[in-house]
Amino acid sequence: MVRFVINVILFVIAVIVVSLAVANRHPVSIAFNPFDPQDPRLTLTGTPLFWVIFASIVIGIILGGCGAWITQGRWRKEARVKRREAAKWHKEAEQVREMQASAERKAQQLSAAKAIPQQR
């Protein structure tokens, strides 16, 4: 059911994207020189408008993802510190268990040795 819903959503998005591309297929000029827009060295001519729109969306997604990743750095660092601390405490607990087990074995050996009368 989830796969069906995802496919329906993707189909709707595909229909929207195709209709946007068909409606905006006329060529536009993109000027990268804000002081002299007529400068032919820094102007792309004949670029379809839908490519400009899609490129803007992709660049926005990439920049937004980078911004989110950068702002979450504090939380990733805190998670690393907590993970190391948890590993340290697990290791220490394991050492305590091992010490307790060896102490119990020694106590059992001593009690067993005392229980057996020495024969001479």
DSSP file (Angstrom, degrees, kcal/mol; ACC not computed):
  #  RESIDUE AA STRUCTURE BP1 BP2  ACC     N-H-->O    O-->H-N    N-H-->O    O-->H-N    TCO  KAPPA ALPHA  PHI   PSI    X-CA   Y-CA   Z-CA
    1    1 A M     >        0   0    0      0, 0.0     4,-2.1     0, 0.0     5,-0.2   0.000 360.0 360.0 360.0 -41.0    0.0    0.0    0.0
    2    2 A V  H  >  +     0   0    0      1,-0.2     4,-2.5     2,-0.2     5,-0.2   0.908 360.0  52.0 -64.3 -41.4    2.8    2.4    0.9
    3    3 A R  H  > S+     0   0    0      1,-0.2     4,-2.4     2,-0.2    -1,-0.2   0.891 108.4  51.8 -62.4 -39.0    4.5    1.7   -2.5
    4    4 A F  H  > S+     0   0    0      2,-0.2     4,-2.3     1,-0.2    -1,-0.2   0.920 109.9  48.4 -63.2 -44.6    1.3    2.4   -4.3
    5    5 A V  H  X S+     0   0    0     -4,-2.1     4,-2.4     2,-0.2    -2,-0.2   0.910 111.6  49.7 -63.5 -42.4    0.9    5.8   -2.5
    6    6 A I  H  X S+     0   0    0     -4,-2.5     4,-2.7     1,-0.2    -1,-0.2   0.915 110.8  50.0 -62.2 -43.4    4.6    6.7   -3.3
    7    7 A N  H  X S+     0   0    0     -4,-2.4     4,-2.2     2,-0.2    -2,-0.2   0.886 110.3  50.1 -63.9 -38.5    4.0    5.8   -7.0
    8    8 A V  H  X S+     0   0    0     -4,-2.3     4,-2.3     2,-0.2    -2,-0.2   0.927 111.8  47.8 -64.5 -44.4    0.9    7.9   -7.1
    9    9 A I  H  X S+     0   0    0     -4,-2.4     4,-2.3     1,-0.2    -2,-0.2   0.921 112.5  48.7 -62.9 -44.1    2.7   10.9   -5.6
   10   10 A L  H  X S+     0   0    0     -4,-2.7     4,-2.4     1,-0.2    -1,-0.2   0.870 110.0  52.4 -63.7 -36.8    5.6   10.5   -8.0
   11   11 A F  H  X S+     0   0    0     -4,-2.2     4,-2.4     2,-0.2    -2,-0.2   0.915 109.4  48.7 -64.4 -43.1    3.2   10.3  -10.9
   12   12 A V  H  X S+     0   0    0     -4,-2.3     4,-2.2     2,-0.2    -2,-0.2   0.914 112.1  48.8 -63.1 -42.7    1.5   13.5   -9.9
   13   13 A I  H  X S+     0   0    0     -4,-2.3     4,-2.7     1,-0.2    -2,-0.2   0.909 110.5  51.5 -63.4 -41.6    4.9   15.2   -9.5
   14   14 A A  H  X S+     0   0    0     -4,-2.4     4,-2.6     1,-0.2     5,-0.2   0.903 109.1  50.3 -62.5 -41.3    6.0   13.9  -13.0
   15   15 A V  H  X S+     0   0    0     -4,-2.4     4,-2.4     2,-0.2    -1,-0.2   0.915 112.1  47.7 -63.3 -42.3    2.8   15.3  -14.5
   16   16 A I  H  X S+     0   0    0     -4,-2.2     4,-2.3     2,-0.2    -2,-0.2   0.924 112.9  48.3 -64.2 -44.4    3.4   18.7  -12.9
   17   17 A V  H  X S+     0   0    0     -4,-2.7     4,-2.3     2,-0.2    -2,-0.2   0.915 113.0  47.2 -64.2 -43.8    7.1   18.7  -14.1
   18   18 A V  H  X S+     0   0    0     -4,-2.6     4,-2.4     2,-0.2    -1,-0.2   0.915 112.9  48.5 -65.6 -42.3    6.2   17.8  -17.6
   19   19 A S  H  X S+     0   0    0     -4,-2.4     4,-2.2    -5,-0.2    -1,-0.2   0.884 111.5  50.6 -66.2 -36.0    3.4   20.3  -17.9
   20   20 A L  H  X S+     0   0    0     -4,-2.3     4,-1.4    -5,-0.2    -2,-0.2   0.907 111.3  48.5 -64.5 -41.9    5.7   23.0  -16.5
   21   21 A A  H  < S+     0   0    0     -4,-2.3    29,-0.2     2,-0.2    -2,-0.2   0.898 112.9  46.9 -66.3 -40.3    8.4   22.1  -19.0
   22   22 A V  H >< S+     0   0    0     -4,-2.4     3,-0.8     1,-0.2    -2,-0.2   0.898 113.3  48.5 -68.7 -39.6    5.9   22.2  -21.9
   23   23 A A  H 3< S+     0   0    0     -4,-2.2    -1,-0.2     1,-0.2     3,-0.2   0.761 118.1  40.4 -72.5 -23.9    4.4   25.5  -20.8
   24   24 A N  T 3< S+     0   0    0     -4,-1.4    26,-1.7    -5,-0.1    -1,-0.2  -0.286  74.3 118.2-120.8  47.0    7.9   27.2  -20.4
   25   25 A R    <   +     0   0    0     -3,-0.8    -1,-0.1    24,-0.2    -2,-0.1   0.444  40.9 113.2 -94.4   1.9    9.8   25.9  -23.3
   26   26 A H  S    S-     0   0    0     -3,-0.2    23,-1.7    22,-0.1    24,-0.1  -0.451  74.5-103.4 -73.6 147.8   10.5   29.3  -25.0
   27   27 A P  E     -A   48   0A   0      0, 0.0     2,-0.3     0, 0.0    -1,-0.1  -0.403  39.1-174.6 -75.0 145.6   14.1   30.4  -25.0
   28   28 A V  E     -A   47   0A   0     19,-2.6    19,-1.7    -2,-0.1     2,-0.4  -0.899  22.7-121.6-131.1 162.5   15.4   33.1  -22.6
   29   29 A S  E     -     0   0A   0     -2,-0.3     2,-0.6    16,-0.2    16,-0.2  -0.903  18.1-155.6-106.4 135.3   18.7   34.9  -22.1
   30   30 A I  E     -A   44   0A   0     14,-3.1    14,-3.0    -2,-0.4     2,-0.5  -0.948   7.8-161.2-113.1 117.1   20.5   34.7  -18.8
   31   31 A A  E     -A   43   0A   0     -2,-0.6    12,-0.2    12,-0.2     7,-0.1  -0.863  13.6-175.7-101.7 126.4   22.8   37.6  -18.1
   32   32 A F        +     0   0    0     10,-3.4    11,-0.1    -2,-0.5    -1,-0.1   0.401  68.6  80.0 -98.0   0.3   25.5   37.1  -15.5
   33   33 A N        -     0   0    0      9,-0.4     3,-0.2     3,-0.2     6,-0.2  -0.910  58.0-172.4-109.1 105.3   26.7   40.7  -15.6
   34   34 A P  S    S+     0   0    0      0, 0.0    -1,-0.1     0, 0.0    -3,-0.0   0.723  84.1  51.9 -71.6 -18.9   24.4   42.9  -13.6
   35   35 A F  S    S+     0   0    0      1,-0.3    -2,-0.0     2,-0.1     0, 0.0   0.781 124.8  21.1 -87.7 -29.0   26.1   46.2  -14.7
   36   36 A D    >   +     0   0    0     -3,-0.2     3,-2.1     1,-0.1    -1,-0.3  -0.695  64.1 178.2-139.4  84.3   25.9   45.5  -18.5
   37   37 A P  T 3  S+     0   0    0      0, 0.0    -4,-0.1     0, 0.0    -1,-0.1   0.691  80.7  62.8 -62.5 -17.1   23.2   42.9  -19.3
   38   38 A Q  T 3  S+     0   0    0     -7,-0.1     5,-0.1     5,-0.0     3,-0.0   0.472  70.3 121.8 -86.9  -1.3   23.9   43.2  -23.0
   39   39 A D    X   -     0   0    0     -3,-2.1     3,-0.7    -6,-0.2    -7,-0.2  -0.484  51.6-157.6 -63.5 115.3   27.5   41.9  -22.6
   40   40 A P  G >  S+     0   0    0      0, 0.0     3,-0.9     0, 0.0    -1,-0.2   0.718  85.0  65.6 -72.2 -19.5   27.7   38.9  -24.8
   41   41 A R  G 3  S+     0   0    0      1,-0.2    -2,-0.1     3,-0.0    -3,-0.0   0.827 110.7  34.5 -71.4 -29.9   30.6   37.3  -23.0
   42   42 A L  G <  S+     0   0    0     -3,-0.7   -10,-3.4    -9,-0.1     2,-0.4  -0.092 101.2  94.8-115.8  33.5   28.5   36.8  -19.8
   43   43 A T  E <   -A   31   0A   0     -3,-0.9     2,-0.6   -12,-0.2   -12,-0.2  -0.990  56.4-154.2-129.3 129.9   25.1   36.0  -21.4
   44   44 A L  E     -A   30   0A   0    -14,-3.0   -14,-3.1    -2,-0.4     2,-0.3  -0.904  21.4-168.3 -98.2 122.0   23.6   32.6  -22.1
   45   45 A T  E     +     0   0A   0     -2,-0.6   -16,-0.2   -16,-0.2    -2,-0.0  -0.836  60.0  25.6-112.1 149.9   21.1   32.9  -25.0
   46   46 A G  E    S+     0   0A   0     -2,-0.3    -1,-0.2     1,-0.3   -17,-0.2   0.633  74.6 147.9  80.1  14.5   18.6   30.4  -26.1
   47   47 A T  E     -A   28   0A   0    -19,-1.7   -19,-2.6    -3,-0.3    -1,-0.3  -0.703  52.5-116.7 -82.7 128.0   18.3   28.5  -22.9
   48   48 A P  E >>  -A   27   0A   0      0, 0.0     4,-1.3     0, 0.0     3,-0.8  -0.374  18.7-127.2 -63.7 142.6   14.8   27.1  -22.4
   49   49 A L  H 3> S+     0   0    0    -23,-1.7     4,-2.4     1,-0.3   -24,-0.2   0.843 106.6  60.7 -61.6 -35.3   13.0   28.6  -19.4
   50   50 A F  H 3> S+     0   0    0    -26,-1.7     4,-2.8   -29,-0.2    -1,-0.3   0.832 101.2  54.4 -65.7 -28.8   12.2   25.3  -17.8
   51   51 A W  H <> S+     0   0    0     -3,-0.8     4,-2.6   -27,-0.2    -1,-0.2   0.893 108.5  49.1 -67.4 -38.0   15.9   24.5  -17.6
   52   52 A V  H  X S+     0   0    0     -4,-1.3     4,-2.1     2,-0.2    -2,-0.2   0.922 113.3  46.7 -64.0 -43.8   16.4   27.7  -15.7
   53   53 A I  H  X S+     0   0    0     -4,-2.4     4,-2.2     2,-0.2    -2,-0.2   0.941 114.6  45.9 -64.6 -47.9   13.6   26.9  -13.3
   54   54 A F  H  X S+     0   0    0     -4,-2.8     4,-2.6     1,-0.2     5,-0.2   0.898 112.3  51.0 -64.0 -40.2   14.8   23.3  -12.8
   55   55 A A  H  X S+     0   0    0     -4,-2.6     4,-2.7     1,-0.2    -1,-0.2   0.900 109.7  50.9 -63.6 -39.6   18.4   24.4  -12.2
   56   56 A S  H  X S+     0   0    0     -4,-2.1     4,-2.3    -5,-0.2    -2,-0.2   0.909 111.1  48.1 -63.6 -41.5   17.2   27.0   -9.7
   57   57 A I  H  X S+     0   0    0     -4,-2.2     4,-2.4     2,-0.2    -2,-0.2   0.929 113.2  47.2 -64.2 -45.4   15.2   24.3   -7.8
   58   58 A V  H  X S+     0   0    0     -4,-2.6     4,-2.5     2,-0.2    -2,-0.2   0.917 112.9  48.5 -64.3 -43.3   18.1   21.9   -7.8
   59   59 A I  H  X S+     0   0    0     -4,-2.7     4,-2.8     1,-0.2     5,-0.2   0.901 111.5  51.0 -63.4 -39.8   20.5   24.6   -6.6
   60   60 A G  H  X S+     0   0    0     -4,-2.3     4,-2.5    -5,-0.2    -2,-0.2   0.897 110.3  48.7 -63.6 -40.7   18.1   25.6   -3.9
   61   61 A I  H  X S+     0   0    0     -4,-2.4     4,-2.5     2,-0.2    -2,-0.2   0.924 113.3  47.3 -64.8 -43.9   17.7   22.0   -2.7
   62   62 A I  H  X S+     0   0    0     -4,-2.5     4,-2.4     2,-0.2    -2,-0.2   0.939 114.8  45.2 -64.2 -47.1   21.5   21.5   -2.6
   63   63 A L  H  X S+     0   0    0     -4,-2.8     4,-2.5     1,-0.2    -1,-0.2   0.897 113.7  50.1 -64.5 -39.6   22.1   24.8   -0.7
   64   64 A G  H  X S+     0   0    0     -4,-2.5     4,-2.5    -5,-0.2    -1,-0.2   0.905 110.9  49.1 -64.3 -41.3   19.3   24.1    1.7
   65   65 A G  H  X S+     0   0    0     -4,-2.5     4,-2.4     2,-0.2    -2,-0.2   0.902 111.8  48.6 -64.3 -41.0   20.7   20.6    2.4
   66   66 A C  H  X S+     0   0    0     -4,-2.4     4,-2.4     2,-0.2    -2,-0.2   0.912 111.8  49.8 -64.5 -41.9   24.1   22.0    3.0
   67   67 A G  H  X S+     0   0    0     -4,-2.5     4,-2.3     2,-0.2    -2,-0.2   0.913 112.1  47.0 -63.2 -42.6   22.7   24.6    5.3
   68   68 A A  H  X S+     0   0    0     -4,-2.5     4,-1.5     2,-0.2    -1,-0.2   0.904 112.0  50.9 -64.9 -40.9   20.8   22.0    7.3
   69   69 A W  H  < S+     0   0    0     -4,-2.4    -2,-0.2     1,-0.2    -1,-0.2   0.904 111.3  48.1 -63.3 -41.3   23.8   19.8    7.5
   70   70 A I  H >< S+     0   0    0     -4,-2.4     3,-1.4     1,-0.2     4,-0.3   0.917 111.3  49.0 -66.6 -43.3   26.0   22.6    8.8
   71   71 A T  H >< S+     0   0    0     -4,-2.3     3,-0.5     1,-0.3     4,-0.2   0.755 107.7  55.6 -70.7 -21.7   23.4   23.7   11.4
   72   72 A Q  T 3X S+     0   0    0     -4,-1.5     4,-2.1     1,-0.2     3,-0.3   0.402  78.6  97.5 -88.5   3.9   23.1   20.1   12.6
   73   73 A G  H <> S+     0   0    0     -3,-1.4     4,-2.4     1,-0.2    -1,-0.2   0.861  78.2  56.9 -59.1 -36.9   26.8   19.8   13.2
   74   74 A R  H <> S+     0   0    0     -3,-0.5     4,-2.1    -4,-0.3    -1,-0.2   0.903 108.4  46.4 -61.8 -40.9   26.3   20.6   16.9
   75   75 A W  H  > S+     0   0    0     -3,-0.3     4,-2.2    -4,-0.2    -1,-0.2   0.868 111.0  51.6 -72.1 -36.1   23.9   17.7   17.3
   76   76 A R  H  X S+     0   0    0     -4,-2.1     4,-2.1     2,-0.2    -2,-0.2   0.904 110.4  49.4 -65.4 -39.5   26.2   15.3   15.4
   77   77 A K  H  X S+     0   0    0     -4,-2.4     4,-2.3     2,-0.2    -2,-0.2   0.921 110.9  49.6 -64.3 -43.4   29.1   16.3   17.7
   78   78 A E  H  X S+     0   0    0     -4,-2.1     4,-2.5     1,-0.2    -1,-0.2   0.890 109.6  51.7 -63.3 -38.6   27.0   15.7   20.8
   79   79 A A  H  X S+     0   0    0     -4,-2.2     4,-2.4     2,-0.2    -1,-0.2   0.892 108.8  50.9 -64.7 -39.8   25.9   12.3   19.5
   80   80 A R  H  X S+     0   0    0     -4,-2.1     4,-2.4     2,-0.2    -2,-0.2   0.928 111.4  47.8 -62.1 -44.4   29.5   11.3   18.9
   81   81 A V  H  X S+     0   0    0     -4,-2.3     4,-2.5     1,-0.2    -2,-0.2   0.930 113.5  47.1 -62.7 -45.3   30.4   12.4   22.5
   82   82 A K  H  X S+     0   0    0     -4,-2.5     4,-2.6     1,-0.2    -1,-0.2   0.876 110.6  52.8 -65.1 -37.2   27.5   10.5   23.9
   83   83 A R  H  X S+     0   0    0     -4,-2.4     4,-2.2     2,-0.2    -1,-0.2   0.918 111.1  46.3 -64.5 -42.9   28.3    7.4   21.8
   84   84 A R  H  X S+     0   0    0     -4,-2.4     4,-2.3     2,-0.2    -2,-0.2   0.910 113.1  49.9 -64.6 -41.5   31.9    7.4   23.1
   85   85 A E  H  X S+     0   0    0     -4,-2.5     4,-2.4     2,-0.2    -2,-0.2   0.913 110.7  49.3 -63.9 -42.7   30.7    7.9   26.7
   86   86 A A  H  X S+     0   0    0     -4,-2.6     4,-2.5     1,-0.2    -1,-0.2   0.904 110.5  50.6 -63.1 -41.0   28.2    5.0   26.4
   87   87 A A  H  X S+     0   0    0     -4,-2.2     4,-2.3     2,-0.2    -1,-0.2   0.896 109.9  50.9 -63.6 -39.2   31.0    2.8   25.0
   88   88 A K  H  X S+     0   0    0     -4,-2.3     4,-2.4     2,-0.2    -2,-0.2   0.922 111.8  46.5 -63.5 -43.9   33.2    3.7   27.9
   89   89 A W  H  X S+     0   0    0     -4,-2.4     4,-2.5     2,-0.2    -2,-0.2   0.873 111.7  51.2 -68.8 -36.3   30.5    2.9   30.4
   90   90 A H  H  X S+     0   0    0     -4,-2.5     4,-2.2     2,-0.2    -1,-0.2   0.915 111.1  48.4 -64.6 -41.8   29.7   -0.4   28.7
   91   91 A K  H  X S+     0   0    0     -4,-2.3     4,-2.1     2,-0.2    -2,-0.2   0.914 112.4  48.4 -63.7 -42.6   33.4   -1.4   28.8
   92   92 A E  H  X S+     0   0    0     -4,-2.4     4,-2.2     2,-0.2    -2,-0.2   0.905 110.7  50.6 -65.4 -40.9   33.6   -0.4   32.4
   93   93 A A  H  X S+     0   0    0     -4,-2.5     4,-2.4     1,-0.2    -1,-0.2   0.896 109.7  51.2 -63.4 -39.4   30.5   -2.4   33.3
   94   94 A E  H  X S+     0   0    0     -4,-2.2     4,-2.4     2,-0.2    -1,-0.2   0.898 109.0  50.7 -64.6 -40.2   31.9   -5.4   31.4
   95   95 A Q  H  X S+     0   0    0     -4,-2.1     4,-2.5     2,-0.2    -2,-0.2   0.903 110.0  49.9 -63.6 -40.6   35.1   -5.2   33.4
   96   96 A V  H  X S+     0   0    0     -4,-2.2     4,-2.6     2,-0.2    -2,-0.2   0.912 110.5  50.2 -64.4 -41.8   33.2   -5.0   36.7
   97   97 A R  H  X S+     0   0    0     -4,-2.4     4,-2.6     2,-0.2    -2,-0.2   0.919 111.3  48.6 -61.5 -43.1   31.2   -8.1   35.7
   98   98 A E  H  X S+     0   0    0     -4,-2.4     4,-2.5     2,-0.2    -2,-0.2   0.912 111.9  48.7 -64.1 -41.7   34.4  -10.0   34.8
   99   99 A M  H  X S+     0   0    0     -4,-2.5     4,-2.2     2,-0.2    -1,-0.2   0.906 112.6  48.6 -63.4 -41.1   36.0   -9.0   38.1
  100  100 A Q  H  X S+     0   0    0     -4,-2.6     4,-2.3     2,-0.2    -2,-0.2   0.908 111.5  49.2 -66.4 -41.4   32.9  -10.1   40.0
  101  101 A A  H  X S+     0   0    0     -4,-2.6     4,-2.2     2,-0.2    -2,-0.2   0.909 112.1  47.8 -64.7 -41.9   32.8  -13.4   38.2
  102  102 A S  H  X S+     0   0    0     -4,-2.5     4,-2.3     1,-0.2    -1,-0.2   0.883 111.2  51.3 -68.6 -35.3   36.5  -14.1   38.9
  103  103 A A  H  X S+     0   0    0     -4,-2.2     4,-2.3     2,-0.2    -2,-0.2   0.898 110.2  49.4 -65.9 -39.2   36.0  -13.2   42.5
  104  104 A E  H  X S+     0   0    0     -4,-2.3     4,-2.3     2,-0.2    -2,-0.2   0.889 110.3  50.7 -66.1 -38.9   33.0  -15.6   42.7
  105  105 A R  H  X S+     0   0    0     -4,-2.2     4,-2.4     2,-0.2    -2,-0.2   0.920 111.2  48.2 -64.5 -42.3   35.1  -18.4   41.1
  106  106 A K  H  X S+     0   0    0     -4,-2.3     4,-2.5     2,-0.2    -2,-0.2   0.902 111.2  50.7 -64.0 -39.7   37.9  -17.8   43.6
  107  107 A A  H  X S+     0   0    0     -4,-2.3     4,-2.5     2,-0.2    -1,-0.2   0.901 111.1  48.3 -65.0 -40.1   35.4  -17.8   46.5
  108  108 A Q  H  X S+     0   0    0     -4,-2.3     4,-2.3     2,-0.2    -2,-0.2   0.889 111.5  50.3 -66.4 -38.6   34.0  -21.1   45.2
  109  109 A Q  H  X S+     0   0    0     -4,-2.4     4,-2.3     2,-0.2    -2,-0.2   0.914 112.1  47.4 -66.0 -41.4   37.4  -22.6   44.9
  110  110 A L  H  X S+     0   0    0     -4,-2.5     4,-2.2     2,-0.2    -2,-0.2   0.915 113.3  47.1 -65.7 -42.5   38.4  -21.5   48.4
  111  111 A S  H  X S+     0   0    0     -4,-2.5     4,-1.7     1,-0.2    -1,-0.2   0.873 113.1  49.7 -67.5 -35.3   35.1  -22.9   49.9
  112  112 A A  H  X S+     0   0    0     -4,-2.3     4,-1.4     2,-0.2    -2,-0.2   0.883 110.7  50.2 -69.0 -37.2   35.6  -26.2   47.9
  113  113 A A  H  < S+     0   0    0     -4,-2.3    -2,-0.2     1,-0.2    -1,-0.2   0.872 112.1  47.0 -68.8 -36.5   39.2  -26.4   49.2
  114  114 A K  H  < S+     0   0    0     -4,-2.2    -1,-0.2     1,-0.2    -2,-0.2   0.824 108.7  55.7 -72.4 -31.2   38.1  -25.9   52.8
  115  115 A A  H  < S+     0   0    0     -4,-1.7    -2,-0.2    -5,-0.2    -1,-0.2   0.813  93.7  76.2 -72.0 -30.9   35.3  -28.4   52.4
  116  116 A I  S  < S-     0   0    0     -4,-1.4     2,-0.1    -5,-0.1     3,-0.0  -0.728  85.9-132.2 -84.1 118.1   37.7  -31.2   51.3
  117  117 A P        -     0   0    0      0, 0.0     2,-0.4     0, 0.0    -2,-0.1  -0.444  24.8-111.8 -68.3 142.2   39.6  -32.5   54.3
  118  118 A Q        -     0   0    0     -2,-0.1     2,-0.5    -4,-0.1    -4,-0.0  -0.585  29.4-146.3 -77.8 132.1   43.3  -32.8   53.8
  119  119 A Q              0   0    0     -2,-0.4    -1,-0.0     1,-0.1    -3,-0.0  -0.850 360.0 360.0-103.6 131.3   44.5  -36.3   53.7
  120  120 A R              0   0    0     -2,-0.5    -1,-0.1     0, 0.0    -2,-0.0   0.350 360.0 360.0-129.3 360.0   47.9  -37.2   55.0
